[in-house]
Amino acid sequence: MAGATARPGAMGGIGGFGGLFDLAAAGYSDPILVAATDGVGTKLRIAIETGRHRTVGIDLVAMCVNDLVVGGAEPLFFLDYFGTGRLEPHVAAEVVEGIAEGCRRAGCALIGGETAELPGLYAAGDYDLAGFAVGAAERGRVLTGEAVAPGDIVLGLASDGLHSNGFSLVRMLCADAGIGWDEPAPFDPARPLGEALLTPTRIYVRSVLAALNRNEGAGGIGALAHITGGGLTGNIPRVLPPGLGVDLDGGAWPIPPVFGWLRETGRLDPAEMARTFNCGLGMVAIAAPDAAGDAEARLRERGETVARIGTVVPRDAGAPAVRIAGWEDRWRA
């Protein structure tokens, strides 16, 4: 499975004490390295309790490589950590199958990792995952958000559901509702609840890199935000220069049914939804007005569902960095 992820620059195979990668063979002349590490969180609990392990590996890769690409970096290689009390080979194989699939989707090589048996630390059947990704961008091509200016267009890229955040709350709400993992999902009756909640995190790498390359030297995308823990209101400000905020149109994009069900079941405040979940947007791109159309077209060509969701605006000290017009009304509707 690891061999199937080979790409230019990958050297040797797995099993050694370290993985090798040749940046020159990958086509870089003056690269800046970018690194990211992440996990899957308590979404793993659902995988363990349902015996469905094939998708959490995709989540693991996605959470790392989507963070890399917001800096304009191409993910090059990936390593994983799998910790458990007692190794069950078929479970580990399913997890690695998902990791390899995630790497193929992201175009990066799986060059190694660590499998640790830690008896007494994990309960029977439990395991944890961590991932480590390294990417590169040519010097001068790293996205820092410094180019973002008032009037820039905010584009939202659709998510594939919950992705990998907010699952402690999700599991609590499912338990309170008394719905088992094998029962039909209230928001998707054609699938069992556990399977629906395990829909893997979307990987945006290839589409975003294509949009960035098209706009090289012509303004283009000035910033990207991966919408993970912290939701819309916590992640977009991370890529904005001081003194700027965004005004979003809360009715500009479709919200998948799972979020409406969670909101109703937990009687969650709309503001809490915006700071906990992606609410249908897994990635946000900010582009100059004269380049937004081209960026949007390139993203659509690569299979993304894209909506113009707002604009960049000046922000007074103490004012919220993200304002969502009509957000309360959207959830009441």
Backbone as numpy.savetxt, mean C-alpha at the origin, in Angstrom:
# Nx Ny Nz CAx CAy CAz Cx Cy Cz
10.11 -20.61 -6.28 9.28 -19.40 -6.28 10.14 -18.15 -6.28
11.24 -18.18 -5.51 12.13 -17.03 -5.50 12.80 -16.85 -6.86
13.18 -17.96 -7.49 13.82 -17.88 -8.80 12.93 -17.23 -9.84
11.62 -17.38 -9.69 10.69 -16.80 -10.66 10.63 -15.28 -10.58
11.24 -14.69 -9.54 11.23 -13.23 -9.40 12.49 -12.57 -9.92
13.38 -13.34 -10.55 14.66 -12.80 -11.03 14.43 -11.61 -11.97
15.32 -10.62 -11.86 15.27 -9.43 -12.70 16.69 -8.96 -12.93
16.92 -8.04 -13.91 18.27 -7.54 -14.12 18.86 -6.96 -12.84
20.07 -7.38 -12.51 20.75 -6.94 -11.30 20.81 -8.00 -10.23
19.85 -8.92 -10.22 19.86 -9.99 -9.22 21.01 -10.94 -9.51
21.75 -11.32 -8.45 22.92 -12.18 -8.60 22.79 -13.40 -7.69
23.13 -14.57 -8.25 23.13 -15.77 -7.45 21.72 -16.20 -7.07
21.65 -17.10 -6.08 20.36 -17.61 -5.62 20.21 -17.37 -4.14
19.15 -17.96 -3.56 18.93 -17.82 -2.14 19.64 -18.95 -1.40
19.79 -18.79 -0.10 20.41 -19.83 0.71 21.74 -19.43 1.29
22.34 -18.37 0.79 23.61 -17.90 1.34 23.37 -17.02 2.56
24.44 -16.44 3.06 24.33 -15.58 4.23 23.90 -14.17 3.89
23.93 -13.83 2.62 23.50 -12.50 2.18 23.09 -12.55 0.72
22.17 -11.69 0.35 21.75 -11.59 -1.04 22.55 -10.54 -1.77
22.78 -10.76 -3.05 23.60 -9.84 -3.86 22.74 -9.17 -4.92
23.08 -7.92 -5.21 22.38 -7.19 -6.26 23.35 -6.21 -6.91
23.36 -6.17 -8.24 24.28 -5.34 -9.02 23.50 -4.15 -9.59
23.73 -2.96 -9.02 23.00 -1.77 -9.46 23.34 -1.39 -10.90
24.59 -1.58 -11.28 24.98 -1.24 -12.66 24.23 -2.12 -13.65
24.10 -3.41 -13.33 23.38 -4.33 -14.22 21.90 -3.99 -14.29
21.39 -3.31 -13.27 19.99 -2.88 -13.27 19.78 -1.61 -14.09
20.87 -1.01 -14.59 20.76 0.13 -15.48 20.93 1.48 -14.83
21.43 1.52 -13.59 21.60 2.80 -12.90 23.03 3.32 -13.04
23.13 4.63 -13.23 24.45 5.24 -13.37 24.85 6.04 -12.13
23.91 6.72 -11.51 24.20 7.53 -10.31 23.02 7.42 -9.35
22.82 6.23 -8.77 21.58 5.97 -8.03 21.61 6.47 -6.59
20.44 6.81 -6.11 20.17 7.03 -4.69 19.38 5.81 -4.22
19.83 5.17 -3.15 19.11 4.02 -2.62 17.98 4.48 -1.70
16.88 3.78 -1.76 15.72 4.03 -0.91 15.33 2.70 -0.28
15.08 2.68 1.03 14.75 1.43 1.71 13.47 1.59 2.53
12.74 0.49 2.68 11.50 0.51 3.47 11.31 -0.84 4.15
10.70 -0.81 5.32 10.37 -2.05 6.02 8.97 -1.93 6.60
8.24 -3.04 6.64 6.86 -3.01 7.13 6.41 -4.43 7.42
5.19 -4.55 7.90 4.58 -5.84 8.17 3.16 -5.86 7.67
2.41 -6.86 8.08 1.02 -7.01 7.66 0.06 -6.68 8.80
0.56 -6.65 10.03 -0.29 -6.31 11.16 -1.25 -7.42 11.52
-2.35 -7.05 12.18 -3.26 -8.06 12.70 -4.17 -8.65 11.63
-4.01 -8.25 10.40 -4.67 -8.96 9.29 -4.22 -10.42 9.28
-2.99 -10.66 9.79 -2.49 -12.03 9.88 -3.40 -12.92 10.72
-4.05 -12.32 11.73 -4.92 -13.11 12.61 -6.03 -13.78 11.80
-6.58 -13.07 10.82 -7.64 -13.64 9.98 -7.07 -14.75 9.11
-5.88 -14.54 8.54 -5.26 -15.58 7.73 -5.04 -16.85 8.55
-4.56 -16.69 9.78 -4.29 -17.84 10.65 -5.58 -18.56 11.02
-6.60 -17.81 11.38 -7.85 -18.43 11.84 -8.64 -19.05 10.71
-8.47 -18.57 9.47 -9.19 -19.15 8.34 -8.37 -20.18 7.58
-7.07 -20.24 7.84 -6.20 -21.14 7.08 -5.93 -20.67 5.67
-6.14 -19.39 5.42 -5.89 -18.82 4.08 -4.62 -17.98 4.15
-3.52 -18.53 3.63 -2.22 -17.89 3.83 -1.61 -17.33 2.54
-2.26 -17.51 1.40 -1.62 -17.18 0.12 -1.58 -15.70 -0.19
-2.44 -14.90 0.43 -2.50 -13.48 0.05 -1.71 -12.56 0.97
-1.42 -12.99 2.20 -0.74 -12.08 3.13 0.70 -11.80 2.68
1.28 -12.70 1.89 2.60 -12.42 1.34 2.55 -11.28 0.34
1.47 -11.20 -0.44 1.29 -10.06 -1.34 1.18 -8.77 -0.53
0.39 -8.84 0.55 0.27 -7.67 1.43 1.64 -7.21 1.93
2.46 -8.17 2.35 3.77 -7.85 2.91 4.62 -7.07 1.91
4.66 -7.56 0.68 5.43 -6.87 -0.36 4.83 -5.51 -0.65
3.51 -5.47 -0.78 2.83 -4.22 -1.14 3.10 -3.10 -0.15
3.05 -3.44 1.14 3.24 -2.41 2.15 4.63 -1.78 2.08
5.60 -2.54 1.61 6.96 -2.02 1.48 7.19 -1.30 0.15
6.82 -1.95 -0.96 7.15 -1.37 -2.27 6.30 -0.15 -2.58
5.06 -0.10 -2.09 4.26 1.10 -2.29 4.86 2.30 -1.55
5.51 2.03 -0.42 6.22 3.11 0.27 7.44 3.57 -0.52
8.13 2.63 -1.16 9.31 3.00 -1.95 8.93 3.89 -3.14
7.87 3.51 -3.83 7.57 4.20 -5.08 7.10 5.63 -4.84
6.60 5.97 -3.63 6.21 7.36 -3.39 7.43 8.28 -3.39
8.62 7.73 -3.23 9.83 8.52 -3.36 10.38 8.55 -4.77
9.64 7.97 -5.71 10.11 7.91 -7.08 11.07 6.78 -7.35
11.21 5.85 -6.38 12.18 4.76 -6.51 11.57 3.51 -7.13
12.36 2.82 -7.92 11.99 1.52 -8.46 12.40 0.44 -7.47
11.48 -0.39 -6.97 11.88 -1.48 -6.08 12.78 -2.47 -6.82
13.91 -2.82 -6.21 14.88 -3.71 -6.84 14.89 -5.10 -6.22
14.93 -5.16 -4.90 14.94 -6.48 -4.27 14.23 -6.45 -2.92
13.89 -7.66 -2.46 13.05 -7.82 -1.28 13.57 -8.98 -0.45
13.50 -8.82 0.88 13.80 -9.90 1.81 12.66 -9.99 2.81
12.39 -11.21 3.29 11.30 -11.39 4.24 11.78 -12.05 5.51
11.03 -11.83 6.58 11.25 -12.50 7.86 9.96 -13.22 8.25
10.07 -14.52 8.51 8.93 -15.35 8.90 9.27 -15.96 10.25
8.55 -15.55 11.31 8.80 -16.05 12.65 7.62 -16.87 13.13
7.88 -18.03 13.73 6.81 -18.90 14.20 7.32 -19.76 15.35
6.40 -20.36 16.10 6.82 -21.24 17.19 7.32 -22.57 16.68
6.58 -23.15 15.76 6.97 -24.42 15.15 6.64 -24.34 13.66
7.63 -24.55 12.83 7.46 -24.39 11.40 6.51 -25.44 10.83
5.48 -24.98 10.15 4.60 -25.85 9.38 4.91 -25.57 7.91
5.63 -26.48 7.25 6.13 -26.19 5.90 5.05 -25.77 4.91
3.87 -26.38 4.97 2.84 -26.01 3.98 2.36 -24.58 4.19
2.32 -24.12 5.45 1.93 -22.73 5.72 3.00 -21.78 5.20
4.26 -22.07 5.53 5.35 -21.22 5.07 5.40 -21.17 3.54
5.14 -22.31 2.90 5.18 -22.34 1.43 4.09 -21.46 0.84
2.88 -21.47 1.45 1.81 -20.62 0.94 2.15 -19.15 1.13
2.74 -18.81 2.27 3.12 -17.43 2.52 4.16 -16.97 1.50
5.18 -17.80 1.28 6.24 -17.44 0.34 5.70 -17.36 -1.09
4.71 -18.20 -1.39 4.07 -18.12 -2.70 3.48 -16.73 -2.92
2.84 -16.18 -1.87 2.29 -14.83 -1.97 3.37 -13.78 -2.06
4.46 -13.96 -1.31 5.57 -13.01 -1.38 6.16 -12.97 -2.79
6.34 -14.14 -3.38 6.88 -14.20 -4.74 5.93 -13.54 -5.73
4.63 -13.76 -5.56 3.65 -13.12 -6.44 3.70 -11.60 -6.29
3.81 -11.13 -5.05 3.93 -9.69 -4.83 5.17 -9.12 -5.49
6.28 -9.83 -5.38 7.52 -9.37 -6.01 7.39 -9.32 -7.53
6.72 -10.32 -8.11 6.51 -10.30 -9.57 5.67 -9.09 -9.97
4.63 -8.80 -9.19 3.78 -7.65 -9.51 4.56 -6.34 -9.40
5.51 -6.29 -8.49 6.28 -5.06 -8.27 7.53 -4.99 -9.13
7.90 -6.10 -9.76 9.10 -6.12 -10.59 10.39 -6.18 -9.81
10.34 -6.67 -8.56 11.57 -6.77 -7.76 11.91 -8.23 -7.49
13.16 -8.48 -7.17 13.64 -9.85 -6.96 13.58 -10.21 -5.48
13.12 -11.41 -5.20 13.18 -11.96 -3.85 14.54 -12.63 -3.70
15.46 -11.98 -2.95 16.84 -12.47 -2.92 17.23 -13.14 -1.61
16.30 -13.24 -0.67 16.66 -13.91 0.58 15.66 -13.60 1.67
15.99 -14.03 2.88 15.12 -13.79 4.02 15.54 -14.64 5.20
14.68 -14.72 6.18 14.97 -15.48 7.40 13.70 -16.18 7.85
13.84 -17.46 8.17 12.76 -18.23 8.78 13.22 -18.63 10.17
12.47 -18.21 11.19 12.89 -18.44 12.57 11.84 -19.24 13.32
12.28 -20.33 13.96 11.43 -21.09 14.87 11.74 -20.62 16.29
10.71 -20.10 16.98 10.90 -19.52 18.31 9.89 -20.15 19.27
10.11 -21.40 19.67 9.17 -22.05 20.58 9.06 -21.30 21.90
7.82 -21.18 22.38 7.57 -20.45 23.62 7.28 -18.99 23.41
7.60 -18.46 22.23 7.33 -17.05 21.96 6.01 -16.87 21.21
5.69 -17.81 20.32 4.46 -17.78 19.56 3.54 -18.91 20.01
2.23 -18.68 20.04 1.27 -19.74 20.32 1.23 -20.71 19.14
0.72 -21.89 19.37 0.65 -22.90 18.31 -0.12 -22.36 17.11
0.47 -22.49 15.93 -0.17 -22.04 14.69 0.05 -20.59 14.34
0.57 -19.80 15.29 0.77 -18.38 15.02 2.08 -18.13 14.28
2.12 -17.05 13.54 3.35 -16.60 12.91 3.28 -15.10 12.70
4.43 -14.50 12.42 4.49 -13.07 12.12 5.37 -12.87 10.90
5.13 -11.78 10.20 5.87 -11.47 8.98 6.41 -10.05 9.04
7.60 -9.87 8.50 8.15 -8.54 8.25 8.82 -8.56 6.88
8.83 -7.43 6.23 9.43 -7.34 4.91 10.39 -6.17 4.82
11.34 -6.32 3.92 12.39 -5.31 3.74 12.63 -5.14 2.24
12.43 -3.94 1.73 12.60 -3.67 0.30 13.62 -2.56 0.10
14.41 -2.71 -0.94 15.37 -1.68 -1.33 15.13 -1.33 -2.79
15.10 -0.03 -3.06 14.91 0.45 -4.42 15.91 1.54 -4.73
15.81 2.08 -5.94 16.75 3.11 -6.36 16.07 4.10 -7.30
16.58 5.30 -7.28 16.19 6.34 -8.24 17.45 7.08 -8.64
17.52 7.49 -9.88 18.67 8.28 -10.32 18.70 9.60 -9.54
19.89 10.05 -9.24 20.04 11.32 -8.53 19.28 12.43 -9.29
18.52 13.20 -8.56 17.72 14.24 -9.18 16.30 13.82 -9.51
16.00 12.51 -9.38 14.67 12.02 -9.69 13.88 11.62 -8.45
14.48 11.79 -7.28 13.78 11.42 -6.05 12.67 12.42 -5.78
11.46 11.92 -5.45 10.34 12.80 -5.13 10.41 13.19 -3.66
10.42 14.48 -3.39 10.46 14.97 -2.01 9.23 15.78 -1.63
8.40 16.14 -2.62 7.25 17.00 -2.37 7.58 18.47 -2.43
8.85 18.83 -2.56 9.23 20.24 -2.57 8.63 21.01 -3.74
8.33 20.30 -4.84 7.81 20.98 -6.03 6.31 21.23 -5.96
5.62 20.68 -4.96 4.17 20.87 -4.85 3.86 22.34 -4.59
2.83 22.86 -5.28 2.48 24.28 -5.19 0.96 24.45 -5.16
0.47 25.58 -4.64 -0.97 25.83 -4.67 -1.52 25.72 -6.09
-2.70 25.12 -6.21 -3.31 24.93 -7.51 -3.03 23.58 -8.13
-2.06 22.84 -7.59 -1.78 21.50 -8.11 -3.01 20.60 -7.94
-3.12 19.62 -8.81 -4.26 18.72 -8.83 -3.96 17.47 -8.00
-4.93 17.05 -7.19 -4.80 15.83 -6.38 -5.56 14.71 -7.08
-4.85 13.64 -7.42 -5.44 12.47 -8.05 -5.52 11.33 -7.05
-6.63 10.62 -7.03 -6.78 9.47 -6.15 -6.81 8.19 -6.95
-6.01 7.20 -6.55 -5.97 5.90 -7.20 -6.76 4.91 -6.34
-7.70 4.22 -6.95 -8.61 3.36 -6.20 -7.86 2.24 -5.48
-8.36 1.92 -4.30 -7.83 0.78 -3.55 -8.59 -0.48 -3.91
-8.08 -1.61 -3.44 -8.79 -2.88 -3.59 -9.46 -3.28 -2.27
-9.94 -2.30 -1.53 -10.59 -2.58 -0.26 -9.78 -2.05 0.89
-9.74 -2.83 1.98 -9.11 -2.38 3.22 -7.60 -2.30 3.14
-7.00 -3.07 2.24 -5.55 -3.23 2.20 -5.05 -3.84 3.52
-4.16 -3.22 4.27 -3.60 -3.90 5.44 -3.61 -3.05 6.71
-4.57 -2.14 6.81 -4.61 -1.26 7.98 -5.98 -1.26 8.63
-5.99 -1.05 9.94 -7.24 -0.96 10.66 -7.85 -2.28 11.07
-7.07 -3.36 11.00 -7.65 -4.68 11.21 -7.91 -5.03 12.67
-7.28 -4.36 13.60 -7.66 -4.59 15.00 -9.10 -4.12 15.21
-9.44 -2.97 14.66 -10.81 -2.47 14.73 -11.75 -3.36 13.92
-11.34 -3.76 12.73 -12.17 -4.60 11.87 -12.52 -5.91 12.58
-11.53 -6.56 13.18 -11.78 -7.84 13.86 -12.71 -7.65 15.05
-12.55 -6.55 15.77 -13.42 -6.28 16.90 -14.87 -6.10 16.45
-15.07 -5.36 15.34 -16.41 -5.13 14.85 -17.04 -6.42 14.33
-16.25 -7.27 13.68 -16.77 -8.56 13.22 -17.19 -9.43 14.40
-16.38 -9.43 15.45 -16.71 -10.21 16.64 -17.97 -9.66 17.31
-18.08 -8.34 17.41 -19.26 -7.73 18.03 -20.52 -8.05 17.22
-20.36 -8.13 15.88 -21.51 -8.43 15.02 -21.86 -9.92 15.03
-20.98 -10.75 15.58 -21.24 -12.18 15.68 -21.20 -12.90 14.35
-20.40 -12.42 13.42 -20.30 -13.03 12.09 -19.01 -13.85 12.01
-19.11 -15.12 11.63 -17.94 -15.98 11.50 -17.23 -15.77 10.18
-15.96 -16.16 10.14 -15.17 -15.96 8.93 -15.71 -16.71 7.73
-16.41 -17.82 7.95 -16.93 -18.62 6.84 -18.34 -18.23 6.41
-18.94 -17.30 7.12 -20.28 -16.82 6.74 -20.16 -15.80 5.61
-21.23 -15.63 4.82 -21.17 -14.65 3.73 -20.85 -13.25 4.26
-19.99 -12.56 3.54 -19.64 -11.19 3.94 -20.85 -10.29 3.73
-21.27 -9.51 4.72 -22.44 -8.63 4.55 -22.29 -7.65 3.39
-21.06 -7.26 3.09 -20.79 -6.29 2.02 -20.44 -6.96 0.70
-20.33 -8.30 0.69 -20.00 -9.06 -0.52 -20.50 -10.49 -0.33
-21.82 -10.72 -0.40 -22.40 -12.01 -0.03 -21.91 -13.20 -0.85
-21.29 -12.94 -1.99 -20.80 -14.05 -2.82 -19.54 -14.68 -2.25
-18.93 -14.06 -1.24 -17.68 -14.58 -0.68 -17.79 -14.72 0.84
-17.07 -15.69 1.41 -17.00 -15.75 2.87 -16.33 -14.49 3.42
-16.74 -14.11 4.63 -16.21 -12.90 5.23 -14.69 -12.91 5.30
-14.10 -14.02 5.76 -12.65 -14.08 5.88 -11.95 -13.88 4.55
-12.45 -14.52 3.51 -11.84 -14.38 2.19 -11.95 -12.94 1.70
-13.11 -12.31 1.90 -13.30 -10.94 1.43 -12.36 -9.98 2.15
-12.19 -10.17 3.46 -11.31 -9.27 4.22 -9.84 -9.48 3.88
-9.51 -10.66 3.37 -8.11 -10.95 3.02 -7.75 -10.52 1.60
-8.64 -9.81 0.92 -8.28 -9.26 -0.39 -6.96 -8.51 -0.27
-5.96 -8.85 -1.08 -4.62 -8.29 -0.85 -4.50 -6.81 -1.23
-3.53 -6.18 -0.62 -3.20 -4.78 -0.88 -2.78 -4.61 -2.34
-3.32 -3.60 -2.98 -2.97 -3.33 -4.38 -1.54 -2.81 -4.46
-0.81 -3.27 -5.46 0.56 -2.82 -5.70 0.55 -1.83 -6.87
0.98 -0.61 -6.60 0.89 0.49 -7.56 2.19 0.76 -8.31
3.18 -0.07 -8.12 4.54 0.25 -8.58 4.62 0.47 -10.08
4.18 -0.48 -10.87 4.39 -0.37 -12.32 3.63 0.82 -12.92
2.41 1.05 -12.47 1.62 2.16 -13.02 2.22 3.51 -12.62
2.64 3.63 -11.38 3.21 4.91 -10.93 4.54 5.18 -11.61
5.39 4.18 -11.72 6.67 4.39 -12.39 6.47 4.78 -13.85
5.47 4.20 -14.51 5.20 4.57 -15.90 4.77 6.03 -15.98
3.95 6.48 -15.05 3.53 7.88 -15.06 4.69 8.82 -14.77
5.56 8.43 -13.85 6.72 9.27 -13.53 7.66 9.37 -14.72
7.91 8.28 -15.40 8.83 8.30 -16.53 8.29 9.15 -17.67
6.99 9.09 -17.91 6.37 9.87 -18.99 6.53 11.37 -18.73
6.49 11.75 -17.46 6.51 13.18 -17.14 7.90 13.71 -16.83
8.92 12.94 -17.11 10.28 13.37 -16.80 10.60 14.69 -17.49
11.04 15.66 -16.69 11.48 16.93 -17.24 10.36 17.87 -17.62
9.09 17.51 -17.32 7.98 18.36 -17.75 7.00 18.60 -16.60
7.56 18.83 -15.42 6.67 19.04 -14.29 6.18 17.73 -13.77
4.99 17.33 -14.18 4.48 16.01 -13.86 4.09 15.85 -12.41
4.24 14.63 -11.91 3.87 14.30 -10.54 4.92 14.85 -9.59
4.47 15.65 -8.63 5.39 16.26 -7.68 5.45 15.55 -6.35
4.42 14.74 -6.06 4.40 14.02 -4.78 3.42 12.87 -4.87
3.67 11.86 -4.05 2.81 10.69 -3.94 2.65 10.36 -2.47
1.49 9.84 -2.10 1.26 9.42 -0.72 0.60 8.05 -0.74
1.20 7.10 -0.02 0.63 5.77 0.15 -0.34 5.85 1.33
-1.60 5.53 1.11 -2.62 5.71 2.15 -2.70 4.44 3.00
-1.97 4.46 4.11 -1.90 3.30 5.01 -2.43 3.72 6.37
-1.77 3.28 7.46 -2.21 3.66 8.79 -2.20 5.17 8.95
-3.30 5.74 9.41 -3.45 7.19 9.46 -4.43 7.68 8.42
-4.78 6.81 7.45 -5.79 7.13 6.47 -5.47 8.33 5.61
-6.51 8.94 5.08 -6.35 10.09 4.19 -5.79 11.30 4.92
-6.28 11.54 6.13 -5.90 12.76 6.83 -4.51 12.66 7.45
-4.01 11.45 7.64 -2.70 11.29 8.26 -1.56 11.13 7.28
-1.84 10.69 6.04 -0.76 10.39 5.11 -0.50 11.47 4.06
-1.55 12.13 3.58 -1.33 13.16 2.57 -0.45 14.30 3.10
-0.63 14.76 4.36 0.23 15.85 4.84 1.71 15.49 4.90
2.06 14.22 4.91 3.46 13.82 5.00 4.26 14.24 3.78
3.59 14.52 2.65 4.32 14.86 1.42 4.07 16.30 0.99
3.47 17.11 1.87 3.20 18.50 1.52 4.25 19.43 2.13
4.69 20.45 1.39 5.59 21.46 1.98 4.88 22.23 3.08
5.63 22.84 3.98 5.02 23.65 5.03 4.14 24.74 4.44
3.02 25.00 5.09 2.13 26.06 4.65 1.14 25.67 3.59
1.12 24.39 3.21 0.17 23.94 2.19 -0.72 22.84 2.75
-1.93 22.75 2.22 -2.88 21.71 2.54 -3.60 21.28 1.29
-4.58 20.40 1.43 -5.39 19.99 0.28 -6.86 20.10 0.64
-7.63 20.56 -0.33 -9.08 20.54 -0.24 -9.58 19.40 -1.12
-10.25 18.43 -0.51 -10.75 17.27 -1.25 -12.27 17.34 -1.38
-12.76 16.79 -2.48 -14.20 16.65 -2.71 -14.60 15.25 -2.27
-15.31 15.16 -1.14 -15.66 13.87 -0.58 -16.55 13.02 -1.45
-17.15 13.58 -2.48 -18.00 12.80 -3.38 -17.36 12.48 -4.70
-16.05 12.69 -4.83 -15.39 12.56 -6.14 -14.96 11.15 -6.48
-15.01 10.23 -5.53 -14.57 8.86 -5.82 -15.52 7.86 -5.16
-15.65 6.66 -5.73 -16.51 5.65 -5.12 -15.86 5.04 -3.89
-16.67 4.77 -2.87 -16.19 4.13 -1.65 -16.67 2.69 -1.64
-15.78 1.70 -1.62 -16.19 0.29 -1.64 -17.14 -0.04 -0.49
-18.04 -0.99 -0.70 -19.07 -1.31 0.30 -18.53 -1.71 1.66
-17.33 -2.30 1.73 -16.79 -2.74 3.02 -16.69 -1.58 3.99
-16.37 -0.39 3.49 -16.20 0.75 4.39 -17.55 1.22 4.93
-18.58 1.20 4.10 -19.90 1.57 4.57 -20.39 0.60 5.63
-20.11 -0.69 5.43 -20.53 -1.69 6.43 -19.80 -1.47 7.75
-18.51 -1.20 7.70 -17.75 -0.94 8.93 -18.26 0.31 9.64
-18.52 1.34 8.87 -19.03 2.60 9.44 -20.36 2.37 10.16
-21.27 1.65 9.49 -22.59 1.41 10.08 -22.50 0.46 11.27
-21.73 -0.61 11.13 -21.63 -1.61 12.20 -21.01 -1.02 13.46
-19.96 -0.23 13.27 -19.26 0.34 14.42 -19.75 1.71 14.81
-20.74 2.25 14.05 -21.22 3.61 14.29 -20.03 4.57 14.39
-19.15 4.45 13.44 -17.91 5.22 13.45 -18.16 6.62 12.92
-17.50 7.58 13.52 -17.57 8.96 13.06 -16.87 9.07 11.70
-17.42 9.85 10.75 -16.76 10.00 9.45 -15.32 10.45 9.56
-15.02 11.32 10.53 -13.64 11.77 10.70 -12.74 10.60 11.10
-13.27 9.67 11.90 -12.49 8.50 12.27 -12.26 7.60 11.07
-13.25 7.46 10.21 -13.06 6.69 8.98 -11.90 7.24 8.17
-11.83 8.58 8.05 -10.81 9.22 7.23 -9.42 9.10 7.82
-9.31 8.94 9.14 -7.98 8.84 9.74 -7.58 7.40 10.08
-8.48 6.44 9.80 -8.18 5.04 10.08 -8.03 4.21 8.82
-8.88 4.45 7.83 -8.93 3.61 6.63 -8.59 4.42 5.37
-8.32 3.68 4.28 -8.04 4.38 3.02 -9.33 4.87 2.35
-10.49 4.34 2.75 -11.79 4.79 2.25 -11.88 4.77 0.73
-11.21 3.81 0.12 -11.30 3.63 -1.33 -10.16 4.20 -2.13
-9.19 4.84 -1.48 -8.03 5.41 -2.18 -6.75 4.86 -1.58
-6.04 4.02 -2.32 -4.83 3.42 -1.79 -3.57 4.23 -2.05
-3.64 5.14 -3.01 -2.50 5.98 -3.36 -3.04 7.32 -3.83
-2.33 8.39 -3.49 -2.69 9.74 -3.94 -1.49 10.33 -4.67
-1.74 10.93 -5.83 -0.70 11.62 -6.60 -1.05 13.09 -6.71
-0.04 13.95 -6.62 -0.23 15.39 -6.76 0.57 15.84 -7.98
-0.12 16.47 -8.93 0.51 16.84 -10.19 0.24 18.29 -10.53
1.19 18.90 -11.24 1.00 20.26 -11.73 -0.21 20.29 -12.67
-0.95 21.41 -12.71 -2.17 21.46 -13.52 -1.95 21.11 -14.99
-0.81 21.53 -15.57 -0.59 21.26 -16.98 -0.10 19.85 -17.25
0.16 19.08 -16.20 0.62 17.71 -16.38 -0.34 16.68 -15.82
-1.36 17.13 -15.11 -2.27 16.19 -14.44 -3.01 15.30 -15.43
-3.42 15.85 -16.56 -4.14 15.06 -17.55 -3.29 13.93 -18.10
-2.02 14.24 -18.39 -1.12 13.23 -18.91 -0.84 12.15 -17.86
-0.62 12.57 -16.62 -0.38 11.61 -15.55 -1.59 10.71 -15.35
-2.77 11.31 -15.37 -4.00 10.53 -15.20 -4.15 9.51 -16.32
-3.87 9.93 -17.55 -4.00 9.01 -18.69 -3.03 7.85 -18.58
-1.80 8.13 -18.18 -0.79 7.07 -18.05 -1.18 6.07 -16.97
-1.70 6.58 -15.88 -2.13 5.69 -14.80 -3.29 4.81 -15.25
-4.22 5.40 -16.00 -5.35 4.61 -16.51 -4.87 3.55 -17.50
-3.91 3.91 -18.34 -3.37 2.95 -19.30 -2.80 1.72 -18.61
-2.28 1.90 -17.41 -1.68 0.80 -16.65 -2.68 0.13 -15.70
-3.97 0.40 -15.90 -4.98 -0.34 -15.17 -5.51 0.29 -13.91
-5.10 1.53 -13.61 -5.59 2.16 -12.38 -6.93 2.87 -12.63
-7.75 2.87 -11.61 -8.97 3.68 -11.61 -8.62 4.98 -10.90
-8.72 6.09 -11.63 -8.21 7.37 -11.15 -9.34 8.40 -11.11
-9.34 9.20 -10.06 -10.31 10.29 -9.95 -9.59 11.58 -9.54
-10.05 12.70 -10.07 -9.56 14.00 -9.61 -10.33 14.33 -8.34
-9.62 14.36 -7.22 -10.31 14.45 -5.94 -10.11 15.78 -5.21
-9.26 16.67 -5.73 -9.08 17.93 -5.04 -7.92 18.75 -5.56
-7.57 19.78 -4.80 -6.48 20.68 -5.18 -5.64 21.02 -3.95
-4.43 21.48 -4.23 -3.53 21.97 -3.19 -3.84 23.43 -2.93
-3.90 23.79 -1.65 -4.26 25.16 -1.27 -3.31 25.67 -0.20
-3.16 27.00 -0.06 -2.40 27.54 1.07 -3.11 27.18 2.38
-2.33 27.01 3.44 -2.90 26.63 4.73 -2.39 27.56 5.82
-3.32 28.09 6.59 -2.95 28.93 7.73 -2.44 28.07 8.87
-1.59 28.62 9.71 -1.07 27.91 10.87 -2.22 27.44 11.75
-2.20 26.19 12.13 -3.23 25.62 12.98 -4.42 25.06 12.23
-4.54 25.34 10.95 -5.65 24.81 10.16 -5.37 23.37 9.76
-6.40 22.54 9.56 -6.16 21.15 9.15 -5.51 21.08 7.78
-4.60 20.13 7.63 -3.90 19.98 6.35 -4.77 19.33 5.29
-5.79 18.58 5.71 -6.69 17.92 4.77 -8.13 18.28 5.14
-8.82 18.93 4.23 -10.23 19.24 4.42 -11.02 18.48 3.35
-12.07 17.78 3.77 -12.86 16.97 2.84 -14.27 17.51 2.81
-14.61 18.20 1.74 -15.93 18.81 1.62 -17.00 17.73 1.43
-18.11 17.88 2.16 -19.22 16.94 2.00 -18.98 15.57 2.60
-17.96 15.44 3.45 -17.61 14.11 3.98 -18.71 13.56 4.88
-19.24 14.38 5.75 -20.32 13.93 6.64 -21.54 13.52 5.82
-21.91 14.35 4.83 -23.07 14.04 4.01 -22.86 12.76 3.21
-21.63 12.51 2.79 -21.35 11.30 1.99 -21.70 10.04 2.78
-21.37 10.02 4.05 -21.63 8.82 4.85 -23.09 8.73 5.24
-23.76 9.85 5.42 -25.20 9.80 5.70 -25.97 9.28 4.51
-25.47 9.60 3.31 -26.15 9.13 2.09 -26.00 7.63 1.93
